[in-house]
Each structure stands twice: as C-alpha cells, then as structure tokens.
C-alpha cells in the first residue's frame, strides 16, 4: 500500500501565508508582517496535524488491504468474485465470476457470435491483385473456434492471476446460436492452474489446446472422422447440469422484462469500462491534503484549542487574463504562496504532468516529475489534485507553491500528454483550456492549439526571474509539443520512461 505524499515545512508556511495574507493590502506593512508572523507560528502545527492525519489514513488503508488480501487468499466468495470481475471488466469477451466452491471458481464467458465474424478474408487473384475471398463455412467456424479458445485461455489466465487461492476454474461459454438467435452454451469444462501455467502459448493455433488440457471438456464444435472440425455450431445438452440449465433458463427471459437477464451479459459486462485509479475525486482520495483553512476550521471546533481568527473573505475575482502563445507576465507576490492550475478538456483523454527543472530545462532526478503515478513531490510543494468530470468536460487540477520549491528548481513546466496507444493527437481535444489563479483573485487562461501532429505539449511554464533587481516569478504561455507523446516530452526534460 503506497504511503502518503511527503509534506515539508516550506509547503505548510506557504499555505499558512496564503491564508493569512488574504485581503491584506500591500501598503499595510504592519498587518502583513503580523500575518506572516502568525503564519510562521501556526505552520508547524498545521504540518504536524496533516502528517499525523495522513499516516493514520495510511495505517487504516494497510489494515483494510491486509483484511482484503486474507479474504482473497482464503477464497472468500464475495471477495474473489468482485476482484476477478474487476479484472475481467476490460476483456473483449465478457466474463463473469459467479461462485466459488472450495478452491474452484465458476465463470461464465460470453463469446462473440458467429454471425458477427467476417465472411471474407484477404487474398490474391491468379494475377497477384489484392481481393477478398469468401470463407467456407468450415473455415469460418474454425476461425470462430480459435477466437473462442483464445478468449477462454485469456480468461482462465487472468482469473488465476487475480485469485491466488484458486486451483481450478469451471468455465462455461455462452454465445448466440446462428440458427435460433438464442443464447446457448457451446463449451464448458474444468481447467486447473497447473495445466494452464505449464502449457506453452505462442501461436494462434495453440488456442485450440483448451480442448485437450481441461477436464471433462465439452464443445459444440467436434472433430470429424477425417480429423477436421465440424462446420456447424449446435447448443450443448446441459439438461443434466442443473447450474448451467438454471443460468440458461434465466438467459431466455423476455428482454423487455424489468428483471436483469443473462441475455444482457454481453452488454453489461462487455462495455470495456475499465476501473481506473488515475481519476480520483476529492471525496474518494484518502490522501487528500486539507487546506490551511480546513485545518483551522477543525481547530476552531476543538474545545481545547484557542479560537483562531475567522477566515478572510473571498477575494473579488476579475475576469481572467487571456494569454496568447509566447506571452509572458510577472506573477503577483501572492501567487508565489500558491497557484491553482486546472486543465479542462473534452473529446478525448489527456493527463496533466509537471516537470520541476533547473535553468537548463531538465529535472535533477525523477522525483521532480509529477504525473499520475507520482502525484506529489518537493514535500507537497507541487502536486496533482485529481481528475474528475465537470458537466460535459473533464478537469484535472494541480497546485504549486512557488515559495516552497527547492532552490534547484528554476522552472515548473506545465504539460499534457495523450495516450499514444489510442493513436489520437492533441487535435482530438475539444474545449481545451488552461486556467490558473491565486489568492488575490487574479487569474489567467490559455487555450493551447489543437495541433494534429503532436501527442504531448508544454502548455505553459513558471520560471524564476529578476525584476528591477528583485527576485520574481514569471508565467509564459507556450503551446508546443512532441509527436511521440509522453516519451518525447519526458526525454526532453531529462526523464527516461521505461
């Protein structure tokens, strides 16, 4: 169980100063000095409270995970079925764990219908020109059988990988029969862990080995006397198998009935809605860091604590300043204490990433790379706050406390990257906009270009600067990227993606 994000005193002081300087005029020097002193006094308590709360959350998660693991290893039916069905949820052939008996798991799998298979295959004419050739009925059935065997093996391997206490899986396959268009069982049997793990799986033809390595395997596609496979798919007689017959009886219910039906298995389980750990919401993240205002509010309700001052009123927010590529501006001092970053988009998925680099634009080590697998760094000074849907759009947020960054960090590079496996580019994003604001109510927006040639983009950067001889931070809008996505983006900033 991963531990909570590390937090440091510079982060706590930046949070406290941002809170206490709320609404205090730049010209009220005495009030500003008093606010900074109060922040310096309260920051250690705030830090200690957050560290204790996060470590308590970690201990609770570890205890919960240990309890869950013991239940999974002991083959608790509810735990095993839930875990296996979560693993099955992104499979092209929908699978459903329906029960556990000792160390044997029962699974129903929904195979693609034969009528959905192609009827033609690429080929060449006698003169060598490309063409499509009609598949014979037997070849089409063999193609379907090979597909079913592949799906059976993948389902079995994933089931064993997910449930370590399971030694065998009883698996039955449903499909819609070509002649009747009704669901029927076309294969079932028992396969042991040892049989699956000891069999080599290299070539497409290996998928047909499921017929030989299982126990009591029955399949509607049979081998003829000449050694070839039959060309017809008929439902298996399961009248003597009460469990399968009961499932099939439910599968043949009227589809208009309000009762959930096994006939919908291919729809409800084949939606490919993969559970994702990359989109935490504020309410579901056990390591969500409280703001200083939240901590102080909790302290205020404690009967043993002195009453702190009431939170400052919310600042008046002017319309955000819209930036164009290449434009730079000096950030107000209040922005150094904390900047909220929000990237909003629709049309496709993208991830927000941050690079904390030196003046050369490269990170000093991988710890200065903030992404979905490492959402917090620099002791909390830079962190992702999660991704969630907001109406028709998706927004991913981050927070950066510039004053809490280590001295070696000269730039904060704000970037996005598409999933390369989808083949989509930044042109697939719609309503893409970067929004940034700070405690004074000042805000800035930038709309990155929808470039069809890139899959990762630096949208903007924050960098140290000297203005009139005094240290400052500036913001630059950029909107340039890399065709090879996150790999190219990361390498350009000194991170090797393995």
C-alpha positions, 0 to 999 in steps of 0.5 A, a space after each residue: 500500500 503506497 504511503 502518503 505524499 511527503 509534506 515539508 515545512 516550506 509547503 505548510 508556511 506557504 499555505 499558512 501565508 496564503 491564508 493569512 495574507 488574504 485581503 491584506 493590502 500591500 501598503 499595510 506593512 504592519 498587518 502583513 508582517 503580523 500575518 506572516 508572523 502568525 503564519 510562521 507560528 501556526 505552520 508547524 502545527 498545521 504540518 504536524 496535524 496533516 502528517 499525523 492525519 495522513 499516516 493514520 489514513 495510511 495505517 487504516 488503508 494497510 489494515 483494510 488491504 491486509 483484511 482484503 488480501 486474507 479474504 482473497 487468499 482464503 477464497 472468500 466468495 464475495 471477495 474473489 468474485 468482485 476482484 476477478 470481475 474487476 479484472 475481467 471488466 476490460 476483456 473483449 469477451 465478457 466474463 463473469 465470476 459467479 461462485 466459488 466452491 472450495 478452491 474452484 471458481 465458476 465463470 461464465 464467458 460470453 463469446 462473440 457470435 458467429 454471425 458477427 465474424 467476417 465472411 471474407 478474408 484477404 487474398 490474391 487473384 491468379 494475377 497477384 491483385 489484392 481481393 477478398 475471398 469468401 470463407 467456407 463455412 468450415 473455415 469460418 467456424 474454425 476461425 470462430 473456434 480459435 477466437 473462442 479458445 483464445 478468449 477462454 485461455 485469456 480468461 482462465 489466465 487472468 482469473 488465476 492471476 487475480 485469485 491466488 487461492 484458486 486451483 481450478 476454474 469451471 468455465 462455461 461459454 455462452 454465445 448466440 446460436 446462428 440458427 435460433 438467435 438464442 443464447 446457448 452454451 457451446 463449451 464448458 469444462 474444468 481447467 486447473 492452474 497447473 495445466 494452464 501455467 505449464 502449457 506453452 502459448 505462442 501461436 494462434 493455433 495453440 488456442 485450440 489446446 483448451 480442448 485437450 488440457 481441461 477436464 471433462 471438456 465439452 464443445 459444440 464444435 467436434 472433430 470429424 472422422 477425417 480429423 477436421 472440425 465440424 462446420 456447424 455450431 449446435 447448443 450443448 445438452 446441459 439438461 443434466 447440469 442443473 447450474 448451467 440449465 438454471 443460468 440458461 433458463 434465466 438467459 431466455 427471459 423476455 428482454 423487455 422484462 424489468 428483471 436483469 437477464 443473462 441475455 444482457 451479459 454481453 452488454 453489461 459486462 462487455 462495455 470495456 469500462 475499465 476501473 481506473 485509479 488515475 481519476 480520483 475525486 476529492 471525496 474518494 482520495 484518502 490522501 487528500 491534503 486539507 487546506 490551511 483553512 480546513 485545518 483551522 476550521 477543525 481547530 476552531 471546533 476543538 474545545 481545547 484549542 484557542 479560537 483562531 481568527 475567522 477566515 478572510 473573505 473571498 477575494 473579488 475575482 476579475 475576469 481572467 487574463 487571456 494569454 496568447 502563445 509566447 506571452 509572458 507576465 510577472 506573477 503577483 507576490 501572492 501567487 508565489 504562496 500558491 497557484 491553482 492550475 486546472 486543465 479542462 478538456 473534452 473529446 478525448 483523454 489527456 493527463 496533466 504532468 509537471 516537470 520541476 527543472 533547473 535553468 537548463 530545462 531538465 529535472 535533477 532526478 525523477 522525483 521532480 516529475 509529477 504525473 499520475 503515478 507520482 502525484 506529489 513531490 518537493 514535500 507537497 510543494 507541487 502536486 496533482 489534485 485529481 481528475 474528475 468530470 465537470 458537466 460535459 468536460 473533464 478537469 484535472 487540477 494541480 497546485 504549486 507553491 512557488 515559495 516552497 520549491 527547492 532552490 534547484 528548481 528554476 522552472 515548473 513546466 506545465 504539460 499534457 500528454 495523450 495516450 499514444 496507444 489510442 493513436 489520437 493527437 492533441 487535435 482530438 481535444 475539444 474545449 481545451 483550456 488552461 486556467 490558473 489563479 491565486 489568492 488575490 483573485 487574479 487569474 489567467 487562461 490559455 487555450 493551447 492549439 489543437 495541433 494534429 501532429 503532436 501527442 504531448 505539449 508544454 502548455 505553459 511554464 513558471 520560471 524564476 526571474 529578476 525584476 528591477 533587481 528583485 527576485 520574481 516569478 514569471 508565467 509564459 504561455 507556450 503551446 508546443 509539443 512532441 509527436 511521440 507523446 509522453 516519451 518525447 516530452 519526458 526525454 526532453 526534460 531529462 526523464 527516461 520512461 521505461 
